Amino acid sequence: MDLSYILNELGEDRELYFNAVSPPIVQTSNFACKSVAKMREMLKNEPEVYFYTRGNNPTVTILEKKLAALEGAEHAIAFGSGIAAVSAAVLSQVKAGDHVVCIKKPYSWTNALMQKFLPRFGVEVTMVDGTDANNYKQALKPNTTLLYLESPNSMTFELQDIAAVVNIAKAHNCSTIIDNSFATPLFQNPLALGVDLVVHSCTKYIGGHSDAMGGVICGKRETINRIFEGEFMTLGAILSPHDAWLLLRGLRTLPVRMERIAATTQKVVAYLHQHPKVEQVYYPFLETNPQYELAKQQMRNNTGQFTILLRTNEIEKVDLFCDSLKHFLMAASWGGHESLIYPMAAAYNSANYKSSLPFNLIRFYIGLEDADYLIKDLEQALAKV
């Protein structure tokens, strides 16, 4: 299916809403029925009809159709946040007594789900270094039902060999879920490599404007319908029609934004990689990265996140560098028009620092600014360290 068709036409039946170029925000909680027979029919077929916005909504449906098509999926279901989508996807694949193998150092709230939440309900979780697919195999138990991936994973951006992990899962009758937020559907399509479910935080690149939150699960129609009837309808973590509309707006410019972000990031990374005050750059598409060939094999292009290890053992110098940046906002998340930093030092307390990551790690996200504009800012901040 052509990318331009997906982004601009798929799911948009404009004749149904006055031929408006932009789809309407169907801001309603209920959809009325003209007869008992009609209500009976709608209740029977709720996964496919509009009855109650906590289930389906026309504005949300347009977004779901586009996201499914971008991932090459049969169907998709949208949520109010990325972690809502992750949680529902995982819960749909496990029950008490099951075992999950998960990538080490995933997104922080995915980590909380795996390490704190699932064990409360009798689900055992083993965290593994996913840079070697064999670690997934070695962690398998007779009760393993799910292998969870996040490639690249958070903060240090190690990759998993997706096809290799899928082969292990299929050989042992396990399902697979991957968080594909980093790469976007434009640059990586895990379903094509055999993954069962793909999740995204739509808050990031898909929205692209730092003004809406959302998540999505993409997969086979049968699986998505089962999640709809179970975890989605029961837990109620729905995406609002207004946020769905904002995410649709973001999708229109996704290819242009990602092309710009990818090109700018390459230039900024090249500058930082050679800088004497930067000890290491964590970035999948750096040629010195031992996983560089795997990155090129699995992903069609780089995106805007990378992390640097500042060459200092003094937290005061990390603070000084970060505080000296004039054109990078200090904030969580990523994927919008603005460049950001997230310093691990912000979580550092000398008496109680619990993270396994060093305090001199700083995650960057590159937005839509000019590369030279950002590099000049980095240069003046690094000069102070």
N, C-alpha and C positions, 0 to 999 in steps of 0.2 A: 504494500500500500504506500502510495507516494506521501512523503513527509508533508509537503505543502497541502495536500488534500486533508490529511489528518488534522493539521493545526488550524485550517481555515474553513473546512466544510463538514467533516465527519460529525454526525450527530446533530447538526444544526438545520432543522427543518423550518426555515425562516418563514415559509408561508403560513405556519401555524401561529406565528406571533408578529403579524402585520408586516412581514418582510423586513423587520429590523435587522440591521447589520450585526449588532451586538445582541446576544441572547438576553432575555429578560431574567431578572432575579425573581424567581417564583417564591416570594416570601410568605409562605403559608405553612401552617402546621397540619391542616386537615384537607382532605379532598372529599367532596360530598357525593353521595349515592342517590339515585333517583328512585330506587326501589329496594325492597328486601332481597329480591333475587339478584340484583346488581351487587349489593353489599356482600352477599353470600359468595358470589363469583370472585369479587375482589379479595376477600379474606382467603379464599382458596389459592389464589395466584399472587399473593403479596410480593414474592421476590421479583415479579415481572410487571407489576402495576403500581399506580400512584394511589395510595390509600391514606398514608400517614407519613409525614416528612421524617420521622424517626426511622423509617424504613427507606423509602425512595422519594426523590424530589427531582423534577425535570431539569433544573439547573445543574444539580449534582450529577445527574445521568449523563449529560453532555461531557462533563469533565471525565467521568469514568470511562466512557467510550473512547475518548482520545488517549487517555493514559494506557488503557489496555492495548490499543493499536500500536502505540509507540513501543511497548514492550513485546509486541508480538504475542499477546495473550488472548485467550478466548473471552475473558471477562475481567472486571476489576470492581473493587468496592472501596469507597473513599471514607476516611475517618477524620476526626477533628484534630489529630496531631500525628506526627510520625510514630511516636512511641505507642499510641493507641493501635496503630496498624501493626506494629511489631508484636505487641502483646497479644492481640487477637489472633494473629497468624500462628504464633507459638502455641497459645492455648488450644487452638484448633487441632494441633497435632500431638498433644500429650494428655496423659491421664495419670492419676496416682499410681506409683510403682514404676513409671517409665524413667528412662535415662536419656539425657540430652548431651551432645558434645557441641561445645560452642567455642568460637574463636576467642583467644585472649585479647584483652584491651578493646572490647567493642565500645560503642556509644555508652556513655555513663549510665543512662537509664535502662538500656538493654542489659548492662552489667548488673544493675540492681534487680531487674526482673529475673535474671538467671541465678544470681547468688543469694538473694534475699527472699524473693517472692515465691518462686517455684518450689524451693525446698519446704516451705510452710505447708504445701499441699501434697507432699510425698513424691515430688519429682526431683530426681537426682541430676546434677549438672557437673560435667567435667570441662574445664577450660583448657584449651590446647594452643600451642604455637602453630598457627596455620600456614607458616611459610613452607612447611614440609607436610604434604597431604598424608603421608604415612602416619603422622601423629593422630589424625582423626581415626585411622584404622586401629592403631594401638589402643586407643581409648574406648573402643567399642565394648559393650557388654551384651549379654543375652537379651536384656530389656531395653537396649537403645532403640529409640524410635525416630529421633530427629538429629540432623546435623545442621548447625546454624553457622552461616558465613556472613562476613561483612568485608567486602573486598573492593578497594582498600579499606583497612580498618582505621579507627579513629586515632588522631594525634600523631602517630608515627607511620601510618599508611603502608603497612605491610600488606602484601597480596596473598590470596590463596589461589592455588591452581583449581579453578572452578570445575573444569571437566574431570579432573582426577578425583576430587572430593565427591562429585556426583556418581562416578563409577563405583566408588567405595560404598556409597549410600545404597545404590541400586543392588549391589551384590549382597547386601545385608538387610534388604527390605526396609530401609529407613527413608524418611522424607527429608527434603532439603529446603531451607529458607535462606535467602540472602537479602541483606540491606544494600540496595543499589543507589543510595542517595548521592554518594560521592561522584559517581561516573555519569549519572543521568541516563535516561533511556537512549539518548543520542549517541553515547560513547561506549555503552556496554549493555548487552542483552543476555542476561544469564539464562532465561528460559530456552534460548536457542542452544545452550550448552547442557540442557537437561535438568536444570533446577526446577523444583516443583512450584514454589511461591517466591515472588519478588516483592519486596516492600520498599517504599520510598517515604522520606519526609518531604512532603510537597512544600513545606515551609521554606525549603532551601531554594535550589535552582528553578524548580517548576514555578513557584510563585515569583521569585526574582525581584521583589520590591520591598521586602522586609515589612510587609503590612498584612500578612495573612498566614494562618497556620493550617496545616492539613497533613494527611497521610493517605497512603493507598496500598492495597494488596492486589497483585495481578497474578492470574493463574488460569487453570482450567475452569470452565463454567460450572461444572459439577462441584468442584471444591469451593469456589467462591459462593455458590448458592448455599452450600452447607454452612459456611462461615456466617452468611447473612442470617440464616435461620437460628444459628446458635450464638456465637460470641458477639456478633454485631448487634442483633436485636436485644440480646439479654443485657449487655453491658452499656449500650446506648452512647458510645463515643462517636456521635455523628458529626459530619461536616455541615456547617450551616450553608444555606443557599447563597448568602452574600459572600462568604469566603470561597465557595466554589466558583463564583463569578470572578473574584479577584484572581484565583488561580488560573482560570481560563484566559484572563487578560495576560497573565504572565507567560502562558504557553505560546501565545502568538509570537513573542520575540525570543523564545528559547534558543533557536539556532544562531541568531545574530549575536545574542549575549554570550553564548558559550564560545563562539569563534573568537570574539574579542577578549574574553577572559583567558582563554587558553593561550593566545598569542602574548598577552601582557605578562601572564604568569611565567612563561618561559624566559622572558627578558629579565624579570625581577629575580628569578631563581638563579639565572646565570651570573648576575651581579653578586648575589649573596654567597654563592658557592665558592667564588674566588676571594672572598673578603677574609683577611687574616683574623678578624674578630668573631668570625662565625666558625665554630668547630665542626658542625655537620648540618647538612640540609636533608630532611626527610621528604622525599618527593619521588613518586613512582617513575617518572619519565626522565630522571637524571641518569645519564649514561653510566655513571659510576655505581648506580644502584644495582646490587646483585640480582634483583628481580626485574631489571629493565626489559629484557627480552620477553618475559611473561607479561609485563604491562603492555607492550606493543602487540602481543598475541591476543590478549583478552579485551583490550580497550582501544577504541579508534582514535582517541586523543586525550590529552591531559585536561584537567580542570583547574580550579583556582585555589585549592588548598595545599599547603605545605607547612612544615614545621622546621624551625631552626634550633640548634643547640648553641646558645651564646657562649663564647669562650671566656668564662669567668666563674669563679667559685663564690662570688660575693653577691648576695641577693640584692644589695643596695644598687649594684651596677645594672642588674636586670631591671629593677624598678626605674632607674634613671633612663635607660634606653627606651623603655616602653612609654614613660611619661614624656619623653622628649619628642616622640613622633607627633607630627602636626596633622597629617592627612590620613592616618589610620585610626578609626574609631576602636575603642576597647569595648568589646561586647561578646556575648555568646552567639551561637548559631553562625550562619554564613549563607551565601547564595544570592544576596541582594546586589544593588548597584554600587554599594559602598565597600571600600576595603576595610578589613578588620584585623585585630590581633586578639588572641586569647592567651595570656601568659599563665603558665602553671604556678608562677610565683604568687599569683593572687590567692591561691589556695594554700599557700605555705604558712605554716606556723611552726617556729623552731621547736616548740614544746610538743607539738602534736601534728606532724605532717604525715598523713597516712598514704599518700599516693606512691605508687611504685615508679612514677615518672619523675625525673630530676626537675628542680625548681627553675633551672635555666633553659627549659624548653618553652618556646613561644610559637603558638600556632598562628599562621597567617591565612587570610583569605583575600584574594585579589578580586576587586570589583571592576567597574567600567572606567576608572580613571586612566589617564595616559601613563605609560610605563616610565618615561623619564621624570614625570611629576612625582611618582612614588619613589623612584630610585634616589632622587635628590633628597627626599625626606629621610629615607633610610641612611643615606650618607651622613647627614648632619647629626642624626641620633647616634649612629655608631661612633662618630668622632668623639662623643662625650664619654664613651665607655672606657 
